[in-house]
Amino acid sequence: MPRVLGIEIPGKKRVEFALRYIYGIGPTRARQVVAQAGVDSAKKADDLTDEEITAISNALQSFNLEGDLRREVAANIRRLIGIGSYRGSRHRKGLPVRGQRTSTNARTRKGPRKTVGAVRGKDARSAVKTG
């Protein structure tokens, strides 16, 4: 597994796809970096030479990645919460931020369903049936 900017990328995958394992690198940026570094995108990450890894690292230097990007995103969310914006309140409540419906769906953001109301036991059901 080659290391790029201190992050291990999967060696068995093509360079174009392996770079996506770095936080902040998506499909478009991965293609740009590979083209800028002058590396064949069909090459596997394990087959990269030291010079090619250096060229990729140099191409990635201009982007805000990994820890810095995570801190920046977290700071943006804290700012929204701090100024009391609508989006900030949605972040605080753990609800969808971008206008999705919440009556149904939104389970990823809201978490598993919490049943509301009394759950009947066995004896309560049998009393209803016989009575």
DSSP file (Angstrom, degrees, kcal/mol; ACC not computed):
  #  RESIDUE AA STRUCTURE BP1 BP2  ACC     N-H-->O    O-->H-N    N-H-->O    O-->H-N    TCO  KAPPA ALPHA  PHI   PSI    X-CA   Y-CA   Z-CA
    1    1 A M              0   0    0      0, 0.0     2,-0.1     0, 0.0    45,-0.1   0.000 360.0 360.0 360.0 114.2    0.0    0.0    0.0
    2    2 A P        -     0   0    0      0, 0.0     7,-2.6     0, 0.0     2,-0.5  -0.412 360.0-131.9 -73.0 150.3    1.6    3.2   -1.1
    3    3 A R  E     -A    8   0A   0      5,-0.2     2,-0.5    -2,-0.1     5,-0.2  -0.904  21.6-176.8-106.2 127.6    1.5    6.3    1.2
    4    4 A V  E >  S-A    7   0A   0      3,-2.8     3,-1.7    -2,-0.5    50,-0.1  -0.986  77.3 -16.2-123.4 120.0    0.5    9.6   -0.3
    5    5 A L  T 3  S-     0   0    0     -2,-0.5    -1,-0.1     1,-0.3     3,-0.1   0.830 129.2 -54.1  54.7  35.8    0.6   12.6    2.1
    6    6 A G  T 3  S+     0   0    0      1,-0.2     2,-0.5     0, 0.0    -1,-0.3   0.534 116.7 112.8  80.3   6.7    0.7   10.2    5.1
    7    7 A I  E <   -A    4   0A   0     -3,-1.7    -3,-2.8    15,-0.0     2,-0.5  -0.946  65.1-131.8-114.5 130.7   -2.4    8.3    4.0
    8    8 A E  E     -A    3   0A   0     -2,-0.5    -5,-0.2    -5,-0.2    -3,-0.0  -0.681  22.5-162.2 -81.2 126.9   -2.2    4.7    2.8
    9    9 A I        -     0   0    0     -7,-2.6     2,-0.1    -2,-0.5    10,-0.1  -0.833  33.5 -91.6-106.9 149.4   -4.1    4.2   -0.4
   10   10 A P    >   -     0   0    0      0, 0.0     3,-0.6     0, 0.0    35,-0.3  -0.382  31.9-156.1 -64.2 128.4   -5.2    0.7   -1.6
   11   11 A G  T 3  S+     0   0    0      1,-0.2    35,-2.1    34,-0.2    36,-0.3   0.732  84.6  61.8 -78.8 -23.8   -2.5   -0.7   -3.8
   12   12 A K  T 3  S+     0   0    0     33,-0.2    -1,-0.2    32,-0.1     2,-0.2   0.603  93.3  79.4 -81.0 -10.6   -4.6   -3.2   -5.8
   13   13 A K  S <  S-     0   0    0     -3,-0.6    32,-2.5     1,-0.1    33,-0.2  -0.554  92.8 -91.5 -96.5 161.4   -6.8   -0.4   -7.3
   14   14 A R  B >>  -B   44   0B   0     30,-0.2     4,-2.8    -2,-0.2     3,-0.8  -0.364  39.2-114.2 -65.5 151.2   -6.1    1.9  -10.2
   15   15 A V  H 3> S+     0   0    0     28,-2.5     4,-2.2    25,-0.3     5,-0.2   0.884 115.0  58.7 -56.3 -42.6   -4.5    5.2   -9.2
   16   16 A E  H 34 S+     0   0    0     25,-1.0    -1,-0.3    27,-0.2     4,-0.2   0.845 115.7  34.7 -57.5 -36.3   -7.6    7.2  -10.2
   17   17 A F  H X4 S+     0   0    0     -3,-0.8     3,-0.8    24,-0.2     4,-0.2   0.796 112.5  59.0 -89.7 -32.2   -9.8    5.2   -7.8
   18   18 A A  H >< S+     0   0    0     -4,-2.8     3,-1.6     1,-0.2    -2,-0.2   0.851  97.9  60.8 -66.3 -34.2   -7.2    4.7   -5.0
   19   19 A L  G >< S+     0   0    0     -4,-2.2     3,-1.7     1,-0.3    -1,-0.2   0.751  89.3  72.0 -65.6 -22.5   -6.8    8.5   -4.6
   20   20 A R  G <  S+     0   0    0     -3,-0.8    -1,-0.3     1,-0.3     5,-0.2   0.637  79.7  74.9 -68.9 -12.4  -10.5    8.8   -3.7
   21   21 A Y  G <  S+     0   0    0     -3,-1.6     2,-0.5    -4,-0.2    -1,-0.3   0.582  77.6  90.9 -74.8  -8.9   -9.7    7.1   -0.4
   22   22 A I  S X  S-     0   0    0     -3,-1.7     3,-2.0    -4,-0.1     2,-0.2  -0.772  92.9-111.2 -86.8 129.4   -8.2   10.5    0.7
   23   23 A Y  T 3  S+     0   0    0     -2,-0.5    43,-2.1     1,-0.3    46,-0.2  -0.433 105.2  27.2 -63.2 123.0  -10.8   12.7    2.4
   24   24 A G  T 3  S+     0   0    0      1,-0.2     2,-0.6    -2,-0.2    -1,-0.3   0.362  95.9 106.2 105.0  -3.2  -11.5   15.6    0.1
   25   25 A I    <   +     0   0    0     -3,-2.0    -1,-0.2    -5,-0.2    -3,-0.1  -0.949  42.6 169.3-112.4 118.4  -10.6   13.8   -3.2
   26   26 A G     >  -     0   0    0     -2,-0.6     4,-2.3    -3,-0.1     5,-0.2  -0.413  52.2 -76.6-111.2-169.2  -13.6   12.8   -5.4
   27   27 A P  H  > S+     0   0    0      0, 0.0     4,-2.0     0, 0.0     5,-0.2   0.920 127.2  43.9 -58.7 -48.1  -13.8   11.5   -9.0
   28   28 A T  H  > S+     0   0    0      1,-0.2     4,-2.2     2,-0.2     5,-0.1   0.939 115.8  46.0 -66.6 -47.2  -13.2   14.8  -10.7
   29   29 A R  H  > S+     0   0    0      1,-0.2     4,-2.6     2,-0.2    -1,-0.2   0.860 109.9  55.4 -65.8 -34.9  -10.3   15.9   -8.5
   30   30 A A  H  X S+     0   0    0     -4,-2.3     4,-2.3     2,-0.2    -1,-0.2   0.922 109.0  47.2 -63.0 -43.2   -8.7   12.5   -8.7
   31   31 A R  H  X S+     0   0    0     -4,-2.0     4,-2.3    -5,-0.2    -2,-0.2   0.908 112.2  50.4 -63.5 -41.4   -8.7   12.7  -12.5
   32   32 A Q  H  X S+     0   0    0     -4,-2.2     4,-2.7     2,-0.2    -2,-0.2   0.918 111.3  47.9 -61.6 -44.0   -7.2   16.3  -12.4
   33   33 A V  H  X S+     0   0    0     -4,-2.6     4,-2.4     2,-0.2    -2,-0.2   0.914 111.7  49.1 -65.5 -43.7   -4.4   15.2  -10.0
   34   34 A V  H  X>S+     0   0    0     -4,-2.3     5,-2.1     2,-0.2     4,-0.9   0.912 114.4  45.8 -63.0 -42.5   -3.5   12.2  -12.1
   35   35 A A  H  <5S+     0   0    0     -4,-2.3     3,-0.4     1,-0.2    -2,-0.2   0.912 113.4  49.0 -66.4 -42.2   -3.4   14.3  -15.3
   36   36 A Q  H  <5S+     0   0    0     -4,-2.7    -2,-0.2     1,-0.2    -1,-0.2   0.870 112.2  48.3 -65.8 -36.6   -1.4   17.1  -13.6
   37   37 A A  H  <5S-     0   0    0     -4,-2.4    -1,-0.2    -5,-0.2    -2,-0.2   0.662 108.7-126.7 -77.7 -15.7    1.1   14.5  -12.2
   38   38 A G  T  <5 +     0   0    0     -4,-0.9     2,-0.3    -3,-0.4    -3,-0.2   0.848  57.9 146.3  73.4  34.9    1.4   12.9  -15.6
   39   39 A V      < -     0   0    0     -5,-2.1     2,-0.4    -6,-0.2    -1,-0.3  -0.817  57.7-108.2-105.0 144.1    0.7    9.4  -14.4
   40   40 A D    >   -     0   0    0     -2,-0.3     3,-1.4     1,-0.2   -25,-0.3  -0.584  23.9-149.2 -69.6 122.4   -1.2    6.8  -16.4
   41   41 A S  T 3  S+     0   0    0     -2,-0.4   -25,-1.0     1,-0.3   -24,-0.2   0.712  93.5  62.1 -70.3 -19.0   -4.6    6.5  -14.7
   42   42 A A  T 3  S+     0   0    0    -28,-0.1    -1,-0.3   -27,-0.1     2,-0.1   0.591  82.5 106.0 -80.4 -10.3   -4.9    2.8  -15.7
   43   43 A K  S <  S-     0   0    0     -3,-1.4   -28,-2.5   -29,-0.1   -27,-0.2  -0.422  76.3-116.6 -71.4 142.5   -1.8    2.0  -13.6
   44   44 A K  B >   -B   14   0B   0    -30,-0.3     3,-0.9     1,-0.1   -30,-0.2  -0.484  20.9-121.0 -75.6 151.0   -2.3    0.2  -10.2
   45   45 A A  G >  S+     0   0    0    -32,-2.5     3,-1.2   -35,-0.3   -34,-0.2   0.834 112.2  58.5 -64.1 -32.6   -1.3    2.1   -7.1
   46   46 A D  G 3  S+     0   0    0    -35,-2.1    -1,-0.3     1,-0.2   -34,-0.1   0.787 101.1  57.4 -65.3 -26.3    1.2   -0.6   -6.2
   47   47 A D  G <  S+     0   0    0     -3,-0.9    -1,-0.2   -36,-0.3    -2,-0.2   0.430  79.7 118.4 -86.8   1.2    3.0   -0.2   -9.5
   48   48 A L    <   -     0   0    0     -3,-1.2     2,-0.1    -4,-0.2    -3,-0.0  -0.429  59.5-134.4 -70.2 140.1    3.7    3.6   -8.9
   49   49 A T     >  -     0   0    0     -2,-0.1     4,-2.2     1,-0.1     5,-0.2  -0.430  26.3-105.4 -84.8 168.0    7.4    4.6   -8.8
   50   50 A D  H  > S+     0   0    0      1,-0.2     4,-2.2     2,-0.2     5,-0.1   0.868 121.8  53.9 -61.7 -36.9    8.7    6.9   -6.1
   51   51 A E  H  > S+     0   0    0      2,-0.2     4,-2.3     1,-0.2    -1,-0.2   0.896 108.8  48.4 -65.1 -39.9    8.9    9.8   -8.7
   52   52 A E  H  > S+     0   0    0      2,-0.2     4,-2.4     1,-0.2    -2,-0.2   0.892 110.5  50.6 -68.6 -39.2    5.2    9.3   -9.6
   53   53 A I  H  X S+     0   0    0     -4,-2.2     4,-2.5     2,-0.2    -1,-0.2   0.899 111.2  49.5 -63.8 -39.7    4.2    9.3   -5.9
   54   54 A T  H  X S+     0   0    0     -4,-2.2     4,-2.5     2,-0.2    -2,-0.2   0.905 110.2  50.5 -63.7 -42.2    6.2   12.5   -5.4
   55   55 A A  H  X S+     0   0    0     -4,-2.3     4,-1.9     2,-0.2    -2,-0.2   0.900 111.8  47.5 -64.2 -40.4    4.5   14.1   -8.4
   56   56 A I  H  X S+     0   0    0     -4,-2.4     4,-1.8     2,-0.2    -2,-0.2   0.916 111.6  50.8 -65.6 -43.0    1.0   13.1   -7.1
   57   57 A S  H  X S+     0   0    0     -4,-2.5     4,-1.0     1,-0.2    -2,-0.2   0.903 110.1  49.6 -61.1 -41.5    1.9   14.4   -3.6
   58   58 A N  H  < S+     0   0    0     -4,-2.5     3,-0.4     1,-0.2     4,-0.4   0.881 109.8  51.2 -64.7 -38.1    3.0   17.7   -5.2
   59   59 A A  H >< S+     0   0    0     -4,-1.9     3,-0.5     1,-0.2    -1,-0.2   0.827 110.3  50.1 -68.0 -30.8   -0.2   18.0   -7.2
   60   60 A L  H >< S+     0   0    0     -4,-1.8     3,-1.8     1,-0.2    -1,-0.2   0.654  88.7  83.2 -81.4 -16.0   -2.2   17.4   -4.0
   61   61 A Q  T 3< S+     0   0    0     -4,-1.0    -1,-0.2    -3,-0.4    -2,-0.1   0.800  83.7  60.0 -59.1 -29.8   -0.4   20.1   -2.0
   62   62 A S  T <  S+     0   0    0     -3,-0.5    -1,-0.3    -4,-0.4     2,-0.3   0.617  95.2  79.4 -76.8 -11.3   -2.6   22.8   -3.4
   63   63 A F  S <  S-     0   0    0     -3,-1.8     2,-0.7    -4,-0.1   -38,-0.0  -0.663  82.1-121.3-100.9 153.2   -5.8   21.3   -2.0
   64   64 A N        +     0   0    0     -2,-0.3     2,-0.3   -40,-0.1    -2,-0.1  -0.833  51.8 166.7 -88.8 112.1   -7.2   21.4    1.5
   65   65 A L    >>  -     0   0    0     -2,-0.7     3,-1.1    -4,-0.1     4,-0.9  -0.782  33.6 -14.9-129.9 166.8   -7.4   17.7    2.5
   66   66 A E  H 3> S+     0   0    0    -43,-2.1     4,-2.6    -2,-0.3     5,-0.2  -0.091 123.6  11.5  47.7-121.3   -7.9   15.2    5.4
   67   67 A G  H 3> S+     0   0    0      1,-0.2     4,-2.4     2,-0.2    -1,-0.2   0.863 130.7  49.8 -59.9 -42.8   -7.5   16.8    8.9
   68   68 A D  H <> S+     0   0    0     -3,-1.1     4,-2.2     1,-0.2    -1,-0.2   0.915 113.6  46.5 -62.9 -43.1   -7.5   20.4    7.7
   69   69 A L  H  X S+     0   0    0     -4,-0.9     4,-2.5     2,-0.2    -2,-0.2   0.899 111.4  51.1 -67.3 -40.8  -10.7   19.9    5.6
   70   70 A R  H  X S+     0   0    0     -4,-2.6     4,-2.5     1,-0.2    -2,-0.2   0.916 111.6  48.2 -61.5 -42.9  -12.4   18.0    8.5
   71   71 A R  H  X S+     0   0    0     -4,-2.4     4,-2.4    -5,-0.2    -2,-0.2   0.896 111.0  51.0 -63.7 -40.4  -11.6   20.9   10.9
   72   72 A E  H  X S+     0   0    0     -4,-2.2     4,-2.2     2,-0.2    -2,-0.2   0.917 111.4  46.9 -64.2 -44.1  -12.9   23.5    8.4
   73   73 A V  H  X S+     0   0    0     -4,-2.5     4,-2.1     2,-0.2    -2,-0.2   0.923 113.2  49.0 -63.6 -44.7  -16.2   21.6    7.9
   74   74 A A  H  X S+     0   0    0     -4,-2.5     4,-2.5     1,-0.2    -2,-0.2   0.888 110.8  50.8 -62.1 -39.1  -16.6   21.2   11.6
   75   75 A A  H  X S+     0   0    0     -4,-2.4     4,-2.3     2,-0.2    -1,-0.2   0.882 108.4  52.3 -66.3 -38.0  -15.9   24.9   12.1
   76   76 A N  H  X S+     0   0    0     -4,-2.2     4,-2.2     2,-0.2    -2,-0.2   0.912 111.1  46.8 -63.5 -41.8  -18.5   25.9    9.5
   77   77 A I  H  X S+     0   0    0     -4,-2.1     4,-2.3     2,-0.2    -2,-0.2   0.918 111.7  50.5 -66.5 -43.0  -21.1   23.8   11.2
   78   78 A R  H  X S+     0   0    0     -4,-2.5     4,-2.7     1,-0.2    -2,-0.2   0.885 109.6  52.2 -60.2 -38.9  -20.2   25.3   14.6
   79   79 A R  H  X S+     0   0    0     -4,-2.3     4,-2.3     2,-0.2    -2,-0.2   0.925 108.8  49.2 -63.5 -45.1  -20.5   28.8   13.0
   80   80 A L  H  X>S+     0   0    0     -4,-2.2     5,-1.7     1,-0.2     4,-0.5   0.903 114.1  45.8 -61.6 -41.1  -24.0   28.0   11.7
   81   81 A I  H ><5S+     0   0    0     -4,-2.3     3,-0.7     7,-0.2    -1,-0.2   0.912 112.0  52.7 -66.4 -41.9  -25.1   26.7   15.1
   82   82 A G  H 3<5S+     0   0    0     -4,-2.7    -2,-0.2     1,-0.2    -1,-0.2   0.865 108.3  47.8 -64.5 -38.4  -23.5   29.7   16.9
   83   83 A I  H 3<5S-     0   0    0     -4,-2.3    -1,-0.2    -5,-0.1    -2,-0.2   0.561 110.1-122.8 -82.6  -5.9  -25.3   32.4   14.8
   84   84 A G  T <<5 +     0   0    0     -3,-0.7    -3,-0.2    -4,-0.5    -2,-0.1   0.799  50.2 165.5  75.6  28.4  -28.6   30.6   15.3
   85   85 A S     >< -     0   0    0     -5,-1.7     4,-2.2     1,-0.1     5,-0.2  -0.246  51.5-108.8 -73.0 166.8  -29.4   30.0   11.6
   86   86 A Y  H  > S+     0   0    0      1,-0.2     4,-2.0     2,-0.2     5,-0.2   0.926 121.8  49.9 -60.7 -45.1  -32.0   27.6   10.4
   87   87 A R  H  > S+     0   0    0      1,-0.2     4,-2.1     2,-0.2    -1,-0.2   0.891 109.1  52.7 -61.6 -39.0  -29.4   25.3    9.1
   88   88 A G  H  > S+     0   0    0     -8,-0.4     4,-2.4     1,-0.2    -1,-0.2   0.897 107.3  50.9 -63.6 -40.2  -27.6   25.4   12.4
   89   89 A S  H  X S+     0   0    0     -4,-2.2     4,-2.2     2,-0.2    -1,-0.2   0.875 108.7  52.2 -65.7 -35.6  -30.7   24.5   14.3
   90   90 A R  H  X>S+     0   0    0     -4,-2.0     5,-2.3     2,-0.2     4,-0.9   0.900 109.7  49.3 -65.7 -40.2  -31.2   21.5   12.0
   91   91 A H  H ><5S+     0   0    0     -4,-2.1     3,-0.6     1,-0.2    -2,-0.2   0.930 111.1  50.1 -61.7 -44.8  -27.6   20.4   12.7
   92   92 A R  H 3<5S+     0   0    0     -4,-2.4    -2,-0.2     1,-0.2    -1,-0.2   0.885 113.1  45.3 -62.4 -39.9  -28.2   20.8   16.5
   93   93 A K  H 3<5S-     0   0    0     -4,-2.2    -1,-0.2    -5,-0.1    -2,-0.2   0.587 110.3-120.7 -81.1 -10.5  -31.5   18.7   16.3
   94   94 A G  T <<5 +     0   0    0     -4,-0.9    -3,-0.2    -3,-0.6    -2,-0.1   0.834  67.7 133.5  74.5  31.9  -29.9   16.0   14.2
   95   95 A L      < -     0   0    0     -5,-2.3    -1,-0.2    -6,-0.2    -2,-0.1  -0.677  68.3 -72.7-108.7 165.4  -32.4   16.5   11.3
   96   96 A P        -     0   0    0      0, 0.0     3,-0.3     0, 0.0    -1,-0.1  -0.316  39.9-161.6 -59.2 140.1  -31.8   16.8    7.6
   97   97 A V  S    S+     0   0    0      1,-0.2    -7,-0.1     2,-0.1    -6,-0.1   0.726  74.6  63.7 -96.3 -25.9  -30.3   20.2    6.7
   98   98 A R  S    S-     0   0    0      1,-0.1    -1,-0.2   -11,-0.0   -11,-0.0  -0.058 117.1 -87.1-103.3  33.9  -31.0   20.5    3.0
   99   99 A G  S    S+     0   0    0     -3,-0.3    -2,-0.1     1,-0.2     3,-0.1   0.602  72.7 152.2  85.0  11.2  -34.8   20.6    2.8
  100  100 A Q        -     0   0    0      1,-0.1    -1,-0.2     2,-0.0     2,-0.1  -0.340  51.5 -96.9 -73.9 159.9  -35.6   16.9    2.7
  101  101 A R        -     0   0    0      1,-0.1    -1,-0.1    -2,-0.0     0, 0.0  -0.422  32.1-174.8 -73.3 150.9  -38.9   15.6    4.0
  102  102 A T        +     0   0    0     -2,-0.1    -1,-0.1    -3,-0.1     3,-0.1   0.464  66.4  85.4-124.0  -7.3  -38.9   14.2    7.6
  103  103 A S  S    S+     0   0    0      1,-0.1     2,-0.3     0, 0.0    -2,-0.0   0.944 112.4   7.2 -60.5 -47.3  -42.5   12.9    7.9
  104  104 A T  S    S+     0   0    0      0, 0.0    -1,-0.1     0, 0.0     0, 0.0  -0.851 126.5  13.3-123.2 166.5  -41.3    9.7    6.3
  105  105 A N        +     0   0    0     -2,-0.3     5,-0.0     1,-0.1    -5,-0.0  -0.251  65.6 113.4  65.7-155.5  -37.7    8.7    5.4
  106  106 A A     >  +     0   0    0      1,-0.1     4,-2.5     3,-0.1     5,-0.2   0.718  39.0 139.3  61.9  24.4  -34.7   10.7    6.9
  107  107 A R  H  >  +     0   0    0      1,-0.2     4,-2.3     2,-0.2    -1,-0.1   0.827  61.7  60.2 -69.2 -30.9  -33.8    7.6    8.9
  108  108 A T  H  4 S+     0   0    0      1,-0.2    -1,-0.2     2,-0.2    -3,-0.0   0.930 115.2  33.7 -61.1 -44.0  -30.1    8.1    8.3
  109  109 A R  H  4 S+     0   0    0      1,-0.2    -2,-0.2    -3,-0.1    -1,-0.2   0.870 124.4  42.4 -80.0 -39.0  -30.1   11.5   10.0
  110  110 A K  H  < S-     0   0    0     -4,-2.5    -3,-0.2     1,-0.2    -2,-0.2   0.713 101.7-138.6 -84.2 -21.3  -32.8   10.8   12.6
  111  111 A G     <  -     0   0    0     -4,-2.3    -1,-0.2    -5,-0.2     3,-0.1  -0.345  48.8 -17.2  89.8-175.9  -31.5    7.3   13.6
  112  112 A P  S    S-     0   0    0      0, 0.0    -4,-0.0     0, 0.0     2,-0.0  -0.221  84.9 -86.6 -64.0 153.8  -33.7    4.2   14.3
  113  113 A R        -     0   0    0      1,-0.1     2,-0.6     0, 0.0    -2,-0.0  -0.295  33.0-147.1 -62.3 139.7  -37.4    4.7   15.0
  114  114 A K        -     0   0    0     -3,-0.1     2,-0.2     2,-0.0    -1,-0.1  -0.945  20.1-132.2-107.8 113.3  -38.3    5.4   18.6
  115  115 A T        -     0   0    0     -2,-0.6     2,-0.4     1,-0.0     4,-0.1  -0.445  19.2-155.0 -68.9 132.7  -41.7    3.8   19.3
  116  116 A V        +     0   0    0     -2,-0.2     2,-0.1     2,-0.1    -1,-0.0  -0.914  52.6  35.4-110.9 135.0  -44.1    6.2   21.0
  117  117 A G  S    S-     0   0    0     -2,-0.4     2,-0.3     2,-0.1    -2,-0.0  -0.380  97.3 -46.4 111.8 168.7  -47.0    4.9   23.1
  118  118 A A        -     0   0    0     -2,-0.1     2,-0.6     1,-0.0    -2,-0.1  -0.529  46.2-142.2 -77.7 136.1  -47.5    2.0   25.5
  119  119 A V        -     0   0    0     -2,-0.3     2,-0.2    -4,-0.1    -2,-0.1  -0.875  23.3-131.5 -95.8 123.3  -46.4   -1.4   24.3
  120  120 A R        -     0   0    0     -2,-0.6     2,-0.1     1,-0.1     0, 0.0  -0.477  15.6-138.1 -79.3 145.4  -48.9   -4.0   25.5
  121  121 A G     >  -     0   0    0     -2,-0.2     4,-1.3     1,-0.1    -1,-0.1  -0.271  30.9 -94.6 -89.3-178.6  -47.8   -7.2   27.2
  122  122 A K  H  > S+     0   0    0      1,-0.2     4,-2.2     2,-0.2     3,-0.3   0.928 122.2  50.9 -64.3 -46.8  -49.0  -10.8   26.7
  123  123 A D  H  > S+     0   0    0      1,-0.2     4,-1.8     2,-0.2    -1,-0.2   0.816 106.1  55.9 -65.5 -30.2  -51.6  -10.7   29.5
  124  124 A A  H  > S+     0   0    0      2,-0.2     4,-1.3     1,-0.2    -1,-0.2   0.889 109.3  47.1 -67.8 -38.5  -53.1   -7.5   28.3
  125  125 A R  H  X S+     0   0    0     -4,-1.3     4,-1.9    -3,-0.3    -2,-0.2   0.907 111.7  49.2 -69.0 -42.3  -53.7   -9.0   24.8
  126  126 A S  H  X S+     0   0    0     -4,-2.2     4,-2.3     1,-0.2     5,-0.3   0.852 108.2  54.0 -67.9 -32.8  -55.3  -12.2   26.2
  127  127 A A  H  X S+     0   0    0     -4,-1.8     4,-1.9     1,-0.2    -1,-0.2   0.864 108.3  50.4 -68.2 -34.8  -57.6  -10.2   28.5
  128  128 A V  H  < S+     0   0    0     -4,-1.3    -2,-0.2     2,-0.2    -1,-0.2   0.911 111.9  47.4 -68.9 -40.7  -58.8   -8.2   25.5
  129  129 A K  H  < S+     0   0    0     -4,-1.9    -2,-0.2     1,-0.2    -1,-0.2   0.917 118.5  38.5 -67.3 -44.6  -59.5  -11.4   23.5
  130  130 A T  H  <        0   0    0     -4,-2.3    -1,-0.2     1,-0.2    -2,-0.2   0.822 360.0 360.0 -77.3 -31.1  -61.4  -13.3   26.4
  131  131 A G     <        0   0    0     -4,-1.9    -1,-0.2    -5,-0.3    -2,-0.2   0.466 360.0 360.0 -89.3 360.0  -63.2  -10.3   27.7
